[in-house]
Amino acid sequence: MDDQPEKERSELPEPESVCHEGIRYEAIPWGKARGLPQNGGYVSAFDIETNDELWMLKIYDVAYDGDMEEDKQDIFIDDLRINSEGQLRVSDERGNVYVVDLTTKKVTELT
């Protein structure tokens, strides 16, 4: 039996926030610390002038397997961009890509 502790994640993605039309968009890595059901997968929008949080949106679900440690199953956002249509493009660390219509807040996964 190996008594060595399992290796922790060495590095978490730290996507840069993006600004568009007076709003700053940021990934929220530690959703559970905010009382949310998962870590990763959330984006917040902030008014650039006041720094007030305007809204938060879940981009994708993280399905946790009860037989594994949850922290090893977290999936974090690794890139945020505004695309040519003025939508928020969100990529996760597994390579999945989503677009958010910033007017309706509708999320579409790109295939």
C-alpha positions in Angstrom: 0.0 0.0 0.0 1.3 3.4 -0.9 1.2 5.9 2.0 2.3 8.8 -0.2 -0.3 11.5 -0.5 -1.8 11.9 -4.0 -0.3 14.7 -6.0 -2.5 17.8 -6.0 -3.2 19.8 -9.1 -0.1 21.8 -9.7 -1.6 24.7 -11.6 -5.0 26.0 -12.2 -6.0 28.0 -15.3 -6.1 31.7 -14.7 -7.9 33.2 -17.6 -7.6 36.9 -18.1 -10.8 38.9 -17.8 -12.2 40.6 -20.9 -14.0 43.9 -21.3 -16.7 44.8 -23.7 -19.1 47.8 -23.8 -18.4 48.9 -20.3 -18.6 45.4 -18.7 -15.8 43.2 -17.5 -16.2 39.4 -17.7 -14.4 37.1 -15.3 -14.3 33.4 -14.7 -15.2 32.3 -11.2 -12.9 29.4 -10.3 -14.1 28.7 -6.7 -17.9 28.5 -7.0 -18.3 26.3 -3.9 -16.7 29.1 -1.8 -19.6 31.3 -3.0 -22.2 28.7 -2.1 -22.6 27.3 -5.6 -22.8 23.6 -6.3 -19.5 23.3 -8.3 -16.1 24.8 -8.8 -15.5 26.1 -12.3 -18.0 26.8 -15.1 -19.2 30.2 -13.9 -18.7 33.7 -15.4 -19.5 37.0 -13.6 -20.1 40.3 -15.3 -19.0 43.5 -13.6 -19.7 47.2 -14.3 -16.2 48.6 -15.2 -16.9 52.0 -13.6 -18.5 50.9 -10.3 -17.0 47.3 -10.0 -20.5 46.1 -9.1 -21.3 42.5 -10.0 -24.2 42.7 -12.5 -24.8 39.0 -13.0 -23.3 35.5 -12.8 -24.0 32.7 -15.2 -23.3 29.0 -15.2 -21.7 28.1 -18.5 -21.5 24.3 -18.1 -22.2 21.6 -15.5 -19.5 19.6 -13.7 -20.9 16.1 -13.1 -19.2 14.8 -9.9 -18.7 11.0 -9.4 -19.3 10.3 -5.7 -16.5 7.6 -5.8 -13.8 10.1 -6.6 -12.5 13.2 -4.8 -14.4 16.2 -6.0 -11.4 18.5 -6.3 -9.9 16.1 -8.9 -13.1 16.4 -11.0 -13.4 20.2 -11.1 -13.2 21.6 -14.6 -12.1 25.2 -14.8 -12.5 27.9 -17.5 -9.1 28.6 -19.2 -10.0 31.3 -21.7 -12.4 34.1 -22.2 -12.7 36.2 -25.4 -15.2 38.4 -27.2 -15.8 37.0 -30.6 -16.4 39.0 -33.8 -20.2 38.9 -33.2 -19.8 40.5 -29.7 -20.5 37.2 -27.9 -18.4 35.9 -25.0 -16.4 32.8 -26.0 -15.6 30.6 -23.1 -13.2 27.6 -23.2 -12.6 25.1 -20.5 -9.5 23.2 -19.7 -10.8 20.1 -21.5 -11.1 21.9 -24.8 -14.8 22.5 -24.8 -15.9 25.8 -26.2 -19.1 27.7 -25.4 -20.5 31.1 -26.6 -22.7 33.3 -24.6 -25.1 35.7 -26.1 -24.6 38.7 -23.8 -28.0 40.1 -24.5 -30.1 37.0 -23.7 -27.4 35.1 -21.7 -28.1 32.0 -23.7 -25.2 29.6 -23.7 -24.4 27.4 -26.7 -21.8 24.7 -26.8 -19.8 24.6 -30.0 -19.1 21.2 -31.4 
